[in-house]
Amino acid sequence: MSKISILDGRPGLAAAVGQAAEVAGYLWSAGWAERNGGNLTVNVTEFVDDAMRALPALGDPLPIGKTLPALKGCWFYAKGTGRRMRDLAREPMGNGCIIRICDDCAHYVMEADEPVTPTSELPSHLALQDYLIASGSSYKATLHTHPIELVAMSHLRRFCDSRTLTRTLWSMIPETLAFAPLGLGFVPFRNPGTVELADATLELIASYDVVLWEKHGTVAVGTDIMDAFDQTDVLNKAAKIYIAARQMGQEPEGMSDAAMAEVQTLFNLPKKRVK
């Protein structure tokens, strides 16, 4: 007899978690999720019903590390700490957990299916989710992963600057500018899992599509987890093109400022985050 899951009879919730599993498989296949690297959260509050609200917690409340008032009563699917993306891809509820934010907005409880402790980067993810809700955004997903070429660029001092990094990536191929029109923000190195890293990320995500943590990885937000993956994928493709050109022995010319301005005008690209 198969085990009953919270996903049973809830097609919307099952689809959201299933999409997270699909993206986890892409991350592993791309080489962006070594061992237990990377993590994700998805706001699933819209799929919560009365039966879910009546469920007992799978343990005592755990601290978030900061108070996030916009998250009161919200529910999230999150990858488990120490869990592998390749395992989440085939068994999302055994390697992730649905959590509920407590009324004090400073703690959370695990609700289903198993007491899988969420990612160690939970403060960063939930701070971003708090910002999204408070700003009226339709974005519901956050993704942290380790795109090889973008991380490699963060090891070069000349690219440790949001403006230089963004312009270089935009100039590699028109699609980068079209699909990541706000560019890539850069956060100098902070220790993983800290409130300081969460705060630094929060400062930039309001202005950029994706944020790059120096010598570590990226953070993206999206309308769903696939959208967050696509944002990251587009920018890393531009990094691949840059590195491929450099391997041919020269600094790539890239599109001119005038050419990029034409692309912005042609596609009426936004210059600030659209809710």
C-alpha positions as CSV (number, residue, x, y, z in Angstrom):
1,M,0.0,0.0,0.0
2,S,1.5,3.3,-1.1
3,K,2.0,6.1,1.5
4,I,-0.5,9.0,1.5
5,S,1.0,12.3,0.5
6,I,-0.2,15.8,1.0
7,L,0.0,16.1,-2.8
8,D,-2.8,13.5,-3.2
9,G,-6.0,15.1,-4.5
10,R,-4.4,18.5,-4.8
11,P,-3.5,18.9,-8.5
12,G,-2.3,22.5,-8.2
13,L,0.1,21.7,-5.3
14,A,1.3,18.5,-7.1
15,A,2.0,20.5,-10.2
16,A,4.1,23.1,-8.4
17,V,6.1,20.5,-6.6
18,G,6.5,18.5,-9.8
19,Q,7.8,21.5,-11.6
20,A,10.4,21.9,-8.8
21,A,11.4,18.3,-9.3
22,E,11.8,18.9,-13.1
23,V,14.0,22.0,-12.5
24,A,16.1,20.0,-10.0
25,G,16.8,17.5,-12.7
26,Y,17.9,20.3,-15.1
27,L,20.3,21.7,-12.5
28,W,21.9,18.3,-11.9
29,S,22.2,17.7,-15.7
30,A,23.8,21.1,-16.2
31,G,26.4,20.4,-13.5
32,W,25.1,23.3,-11.4
33,A,24.1,21.2,-8.4
34,E,27.1,19.1,-7.2
35,R,26.4,16.9,-4.2
36,N,23.8,18.8,-2.1
37,G,24.6,22.1,-3.8
38,G,21.8,24.6,-4.5
39,N,18.3,25.1,-3.1
40,L,14.9,26.4,-4.0
41,T,11.6,27.6,-2.4
42,V,8.1,27.9,-3.9
43,N,5.2,29.8,-2.4
44,V,2.4,27.3,-2.4
45,T,0.0,29.2,-0.2
46,E,-2.6,29.5,-2.9
47,F,-3.1,25.7,-2.9
48,V,-3.7,25.4,0.8
49,D,-7.1,24.1,1.9
50,D,-8.8,23.7,5.3
51,A,-7.6,20.1,5.6
52,M,-4.0,21.2,5.2
53,R,-4.5,24.0,7.8
54,A,-5.7,21.4,10.3
55,L,-2.6,19.3,9.9
56,P,-0.4,19.0,13.0
57,A,3.2,20.2,12.7
58,L,6.0,17.7,12.3
59,G,7.9,19.1,15.3
60,D,8.5,22.3,17.2
61,P,8.8,25.7,15.6
62,L,12.2,26.6,14.3
63,P,13.7,30.1,14.0
64,I,14.1,31.8,10.7
65,G,16.7,34.1,12.0
66,K,14.8,37.3,11.3
67,T,11.2,38.5,11.4
68,L,9.4,38.6,8.1
69,P,5.9,40.2,8.6
70,A,4.6,39.6,5.0
71,L,5.0,35.9,5.4
72,K,2.5,35.4,8.2
73,G,0.6,32.1,7.6
74,C,2.3,31.5,4.3
75,W,3.2,28.0,3.1
76,F,6.3,27.0,1.1
77,Y,7.8,24.0,-0.6
78,A,11.6,23.9,0.1
79,K,14.5,21.6,-0.7
80,G,15.9,19.9,2.3
81,T,19.3,20.7,3.7
82,G,21.9,18.2,2.8
83,R,19.7,16.7,0.1
84,R,20.8,16.3,-3.5
85,M,19.0,17.9,-6.4
86,R,19.2,14.6,-8.4
87,D,17.4,12.9,-5.6
88,L,14.8,15.7,-5.3
89,A,14.2,15.2,-9.1
90,R,12.9,11.7,-8.6
91,E,11.5,12.0,-5.0
92,P,10.5,15.6,-4.3
93,M,8.6,14.9,-1.1
94,G,11.4,12.7,0.4
95,N,14.0,15.3,-0.3
96,G,12.0,18.5,0.4
97,C,9.3,19.6,2.8
98,I,6.3,21.8,2.9
99,I,6.6,24.4,5.7
100,R,4.3,26.9,7.3
101,I,5.4,30.3,8.7
102,C,4.1,30.8,12.2
103,D,2.1,33.8,13.3
104,D,5.1,35.5,14.9
105,C,6.7,35.7,11.4
106,A,10.0,34.6,13.0
107,H,9.6,30.9,13.1
108,Y,8.3,28.1,10.9
109,V,7.1,24.5,11.3
110,M,7.4,21.5,9.0
111,E,4.0,20.2,7.8
112,A,4.5,17.5,5.2
113,D,5.3,14.9,4.0
114,E,8.3,14.2,6.3
115,P,10.3,16.3,8.8
116,V,12.9,17.2,6.2
117,T,14.7,20.3,7.5
118,P,14.7,23.0,4.9
119,T,17.8,24.4,3.1
120,S,20.5,26.2,5.2
121,E,19.9,29.2,2.9
122,L,16.3,29.5,4.1
123,P,16.8,33.0,5.6
124,S,17.9,34.3,2.2
125,H,15.0,32.6,0.4
126,L,12.3,33.7,2.9
127,A,13.7,37.3,3.0
128,L,13.2,37.3,-0.8
129,Q,9.7,35.9,-0.5
130,D,8.9,38.5,2.1
131,Y,10.0,41.2,-0.2
132,L,8.0,39.8,-3.2
133,I,4.8,39.7,-1.2
134,A,5.3,43.1,0.4
135,S,6.0,44.7,-2.9
136,G,2.9,43.2,-4.5
137,S,4.9,41.0,-6.9
138,S,3.4,38.0,-8.7
139,Y,6.7,36.2,-8.3
140,K,6.4,33.0,-6.2
141,A,9.7,31.1,-6.6
142,T,13.3,31.6,-5.5
143,L,16.3,29.6,-6.9
144,H,19.9,29.3,-5.7
145,T,22.3,27.3,-7.8
146,H,25.9,27.2,-9.0
147,P,26.2,28.0,-12.7
148,I,29.7,27.1,-13.6
149,E,30.6,29.9,-16.0
150,L,29.0,32.7,-14.0
151,V,30.8,31.6,-10.9
152,A,34.0,31.5,-12.9
153,M,33.6,35.1,-14.0
154,S,33.2,36.1,-10.3
155,H,36.8,35.0,-9.7
156,L,38.0,37.7,-12.0
157,R,38.3,41.1,-10.3
158,R,37.2,43.1,-13.4
159,F,33.8,41.4,-13.3
160,C,33.2,41.9,-9.5
161,D,30.9,44.9,-10.4
162,S,27.2,44.8,-11.4
163,R,27.5,47.3,-14.2
164,T,30.6,45.8,-15.9
165,L,29.3,42.2,-15.5
166,T,25.8,43.0,-16.8
167,R,27.1,45.0,-19.8
168,T,29.4,42.2,-20.8
169,L,26.7,39.5,-20.6
170,W,24.1,41.7,-22.4
171,S,26.6,42.3,-25.3
172,M,27.2,38.6,-26.0
173,I,23.8,37.8,-27.6
174,P,20.6,39.8,-28.1
175,E,18.5,37.2,-26.2
176,T,20.3,37.9,-23.0
177,L,19.2,41.5,-23.0
178,A,15.7,40.6,-24.2
179,F,15.1,37.9,-21.5
180,A,17.2,39.4,-18.7
181,P,16.6,43.1,-19.3
182,L,17.5,44.1,-15.7
183,G,20.8,42.2,-15.8
184,L,22.9,40.6,-13.1
185,G,23.6,42.1,-9.7
186,F,26.9,41.3,-7.9
187,V,27.2,40.6,-4.1
188,P,30.8,40.5,-2.7
189,F,31.6,37.4,-0.7
190,R,29.5,36.7,2.4
191,N,29.4,33.4,4.4
192,P,26.7,31.0,3.1
193,G,23.5,30.8,5.1
194,T,24.0,34.1,7.0
195,V,21.5,37.0,7.5
196,E,24.2,39.3,6.1
197,L,24.1,37.4,2.8
198,A,20.3,37.5,2.8
199,D,20.3,41.3,3.4
200,A,22.9,41.9,0.6
201,T,20.8,39.9,-1.8
202,L,17.7,41.7,-0.9
203,E,19.2,45.0,-1.7
204,L,20.0,44.0,-5.3
205,I,17.1,41.7,-6.3
206,A,14.8,44.8,-6.5
207,S,16.9,46.1,-9.3
208,Y,18.3,43.0,-11.1
209,D,16.8,39.8,-12.6
210,V,19.4,37.6,-11.0
211,V,22.0,38.1,-8.3
212,L,25.5,36.6,-8.3
213,W,27.2,35.7,-5.0
214,E,31.0,36.1,-5.5
215,K,32.8,32.8,-5.8
216,H,29.5,30.9,-4.9
217,G,26.5,31.0,-7.1
218,T,23.3,32.8,-8.2
219,V,19.9,33.7,-6.8
220,A,16.9,34.2,-9.0
221,V,13.2,34.9,-8.5
222,G,10.4,34.1,-10.9
223,T,6.7,33.7,-11.4
224,D,7.4,30.0,-10.9
225,I,10.5,27.9,-10.4
226,M,10.9,27.3,-14.2
227,D,10.9,31.1,-14.8
228,A,13.6,31.5,-12.2
229,F,15.7,28.8,-13.9
230,D,15.2,30.4,-17.3
231,Q,16.5,33.7,-16.0
232,T,19.7,32.0,-14.7
233,D,20.1,29.9,-17.8
234,V,20.0,32.9,-20.2
235,L,22.7,34.7,-18.3
236,N,24.9,31.7,-18.0
237,K,24.6,31.1,-21.7
238,A,26.0,34.6,-22.3
239,A,28.9,33.7,-19.9
240,K,29.6,30.6,-21.9
241,I,29.8,32.6,-25.1
242,Y,32.2,35.1,-23.5
243,I,34.5,32.4,-22.2
244,A,34.4,30.5,-25.6
245,A,35.5,33.7,-27.4
246,R,38.3,34.2,-24.8
247,Q,39.4,30.7,-25.5
248,M,40.0,31.6,-29.1
249,G,42.6,34.1,-27.9
250,Q,40.9,37.4,-28.0
251,E,38.6,39.6,-25.9
252,P,35.2,39.4,-27.6
253,E,33.9,42.5,-29.2
254,G,30.3,42.2,-28.1
255,M,27.4,44.3,-29.3
256,S,27.9,48.0,-29.2
257,D,25.9,50.3,-26.8
258,A,24.0,51.5,-29.8
259,A,23.1,48.0,-30.9
260,M,21.9,47.1,-27.4
261,A,19.9,50.3,-27.2
262,E,18.1,49.3,-30.4
263,V,17.2,45.9,-28.9
264,Q,15.8,47.7,-25.8
265,T,13.7,49.9,-28.0
266,L,12.6,47.2,-30.4
267,F,11.3,44.9,-27.6
268,N,10.2,47.8,-25.3
269,L,12.2,46.2,-22.5
270,P,11.6,47.2,-18.9
271,K,14.3,49.0,-17.0
272,K,12.9,48.2,-13.6
273,R,11.2,45.1,-12.1
274,V,7.7,44.5,-13.3
275,K,5.3,43.1,-10.6
